Amino acid sequence: MTAPQPNWEAVREEFASLAGWTYLNTATFGQLPRRADEAIARHLANRRENACSDFLSWFADHDQLRARLAQFISATPAEIAFLPNSSWALGHLLTGLDWRPGDEAVTAEGEFPNHLYAVEHLARRGVRAVRCSYDELLTALTPRTRLVVLSTVNYSTGYRAPVAELAAELRKRGILFYLDATQSLGALRLNFQEIQPDLLAVNCYKWMLAPNGAAFMAVAPALRQRLEPLAIGWRSHHDWRRVDWLHEGAPELMDGAEKYEAGMLASLPLYALAASLELMFELGPERIEERVLGLAREVRARIRALGGEPLAYDNTAIVAARFPGHDASELAARLKQQRVLVSARHGLLRVSTHFYNNEADLDSFAEVLSKLL
C-alpha cells in the first residue's frame, strides 16, 4: 500500500521566512523550520535553568543525532563525526594521510572551489593536481592516483555524477574516494553502504535545513585505521566522559569517527539539525525526493516557456539555465529586488527548490522573470 502524500501546504507553514519571499535558493541556504528555532530556544533555556551543570547530557543528545544521521544515510553511528563545516572533512585528508611526492589527486573541472583548492594545495607536498571533465574521470586515473575528490551534485550546473559506479571502480584500484553530498543530502536520498566512499562530507546548512556550524562526515572503517585526526583535544581519549579524572598523557584514541571531533561540539546548530532531521523522517526521504524532483521539472518547463535554456539534467534538485542576451548575475539581482531569490553561478541562473516550495512560488518566479526579460 502506497503511503499518503504529506500535506505540503501544512509543512510550508513551518517555514516563516517563506511568507515574505519567493525563495528558490536552497542550494545557497536552506530555510529553518520553526521546530529548529524552538530546539535552539529550548537548549538556551536549559542552559539558563541548569547553569550548564548537565553538559554531559548534551553529548548524549548529540549521540542520538549521530545515530539518526547514520540511519538517514544507511551508515553506522561509529562512522559519523560532527564538524563545523565540510572543509574540515577535506582537511583531514589533506593533513592526515602520508602523502608522497609523485602522488596524484583528481577532481573534475567546474567542481566546488573546496575541491579545486584542495588538490592544488597538495602541490606543496609534491602531489600532482589533476583536473578533467566528468566524462574523463576514469581515464585520468593512473597508478599514482591516490585520491579522487567529487560532489554528488555540481553546485553551479546541477550535474549529478554517477558516484556509485565511480566508487566501485576506485575500490578496485585502491584509490581513496572523497564525496561531498552538501548539494544533495536532504533533497535526494543517499546510501553510504551502497556507494562506499571512503569519506562522505555534508555541510547541513543547505538541504538539511540547519544553521551554519552543523556538518558531519562519515568515515569508512578502513580509512579510520590510517587517517590521523586533524586536531587532538580533551575528547580524543576514549573515556573522555570521566571528567572528574581526565586522562593525562598520550590519548588512547577510540575506533569510531568520534575521535576526529577532538573538543566541544557546536550544540546550538546540532540541536536545530536534530529537529530538522526529524521533520524529514516524518515526511519520508522518498517523498521528499519525489517532491523536489517534481518541482525541478516544473521549473525547467517554466524556464523553457520564457525562452531560457535549462541544462539537460533531470535527476537533480538544481536547475541551471542560460537566457541568451541576458546576464545571469543581473537577472538574479533584479529578481532579488522583487523578493524572488535565486542565484547566478558562472553565467547560469540557478534555481533550487526544496520540499517547502509550491506551485505559487514557481508562478511568481515566472511572472517576475517574464517582465525582466
Sequence and secondary structure as in RCSB ss.txt:
>XXXX:A:sequence
MTAPQPNWEAVREEFASLAGWTYLNTATFGQLPRRADEAIARHLANRRENACSDFLSWFADHDQLRARLAQFISA
TPAEIAFLPNSSWALGHLLTGLDWRPGDEAVTAEGEFPNHLYAVEHLARRGVRAVRCSYDELLTALTPRTRLVVL
STVNYSTGYRAPVAELAAELRKRGILFYLDATQSLGALRLNFQEIQPDLLAVNCYKWMLAPNGAAFMAVAPALRQ
RLEPLAIGWRSHHDWRRVDWLHEGAPELMDGAEKYEAGMLASLPLYALAASLELMFELGPERIEERVLGLAREVR
ARIRALGGEPLAYDNTAIVAARFPGHDASELAARLKQQRVLVSARHGLLRVSTHFYNNEADLDSFAEVLSKLL
>XXXX:A:secstr
       HHHHHTT GGGGT EE BTTT     HHHHHHHHHHHHHHHHHTTTTHHHHHHHHHHHHHHHHHHHT 
 GGGEEEESSHHHHHHHHHHHS   TT EEEEETT  HHHHHHHHHGGGGT EEEEE GGGHHHH  TTEEEEEE
ESB TTT  B  HHHHHHHHHHHT EEEEE TTTBTTB   HHHH  SEEEEETTSTT   TT EEEEE HHHHT
T   S   TT BTTTT GGG   SS  B SSGGGGT S   HHHHHHHHHHHHHHHHH HHHHHHHHHHHHHHHH
HHHHHTT EE S  SSSEEEEE TTS HHHHHHHHHHTTEE EEETTEEEEE  TT  HHHHHHHHHHHHHH 
